[in-house]
Amino acid sequence: MKPEVQEQVARKIVNVHKHVDGPWFWTRYSAKPYVGCAAGCPFCYLRGGVYLGKRDPATFDTLIAAKTNAPALLRKELARLDPDIIMCGDWQQPAERIQQITRKMLEVVLERAFPLFVLERSVLVTRDIDLFTEIARKTWTGVAFSFVGADEEQRKAFEFRCPSVRARLRAMEAIAKAGLMTGTVLMPVIPSIGDSPERLDTMIKATKDHGGSFVLAGGLSMGGVQAELTLQAARQIDPAAEAKIRRLYRWAPGGLPAPSPPSFYTADLGRKVRELCLRYGIADRIPRYVAPGPLALNRKIAERLFLRTYDLELENAASAHIWAYRKAAWTLDDWPDNLAHVLANRGQAGLEAIPDVGRSLAVHIAEWIGELASEWPSLSADSAQGLLWPGTVRG
């Protein structure tokens, strides 16, 4: 049964995140033209919480609100924002084929020259390769495809209304052939079902074979109404999976699960994915796009700190150590002065004086400034011009 679609006039369309989403999608903004999702995947954390507002979670996949004024709002709101990566659009709704709200939003992103990141399970994204390419000519575009796994057994249990795995991989190949950065977001990885080395290997190899340059993997969130639905889907594949999932999430019958898996499990999953990505010559993080400008160096330094937080998570480091790097990354990402200027004018003491940095990080940052200035002279204290990144089309 097709979901009911109700047109809606929204008051606001752009979500401005407090911090850039590093080291995951590197997005600063997001804009969704629809509320609800016809795919109705049982594991989706958007079924509850602020996303649906006061709506009954049971209407998540039966009622789709279409924000018909989304393109006009986007044009107005982006005019007041500094350009940075925006996750924009929604191709999974059947209404999109008719209303084309997402396509009109992409035209605004192109007009305003904002870098774009797309994350989708729909193959309809190939419709908009022309706009993706034009945006990339001006700035940058990345298109990632979301999967729960590489085999149809998992798709039929957890993504039963989504295009086949093969169809999504073909779409990925088309995006890659257009010269755009693409890859896989393997989220969520279902414990005891999708996390075996064999299944992970299959997905990562398929990504490489279809032009993908990265695979990001993430654990399963169980902190909402999706928990019971996820268990039901897991039992379709393996009746014994329920007991394993309950143990992992410390979920006693009649109680509530932990919202996320324990850190040791997440670290082990990340290490498995990293090892396999190295085997196939692709990345387990998305390379960050940094726009040219006087603060480009700061963003590249912050990228290194964000990546270090992920390394520390995989090493099961103390949370305080991880947070020290994360807070420093957030601070430097938004720091208003070029860090090379700070170092040139005030020396290492100037870096140490920046909040959340301190002496030991200042030593590393000073070294990185030298390395980056040598590798990309455009990132020096005096200028920041024309860098080329994966997903940026020139010519």
Secondary structure, 3 states (H helix, E strand, C coil): CCCEEEEECCCCCEEECCCCCCCCCCCCEEECCEECCCCCCCCCHHHCCCCCCCCCHHHCCCEEEEECCHHHHHHHHHCCCCCCCEEECCCCCCCHHHHCHHHHHHHHHHHHCCCEEEEECCHHHHHHHHHHHHHHHHCCEEEEEEECCCCHHHHHHHCCCCCCHHHHHHHHHHHHHCCCEEEEEECCCCCCCCCCHHHHHHHHHHHHHCCCCEEEECCCCCCCCHHHHHHHHHHHHCCCHHHHHHHHCCCCCCCCCCCCCCHHHHHHHHHHHHHHHHHHCCECCCCCCCCCCCCHHHHHHHHHHHHHHHHHHHCCCCHHHHHHHHHHHHHHHCCCCCHHHHHHHHHHHHHHCCCCCHHHHHHHHHHHHHHHHHHCHHHCCCCCCCCCCCCCCCC
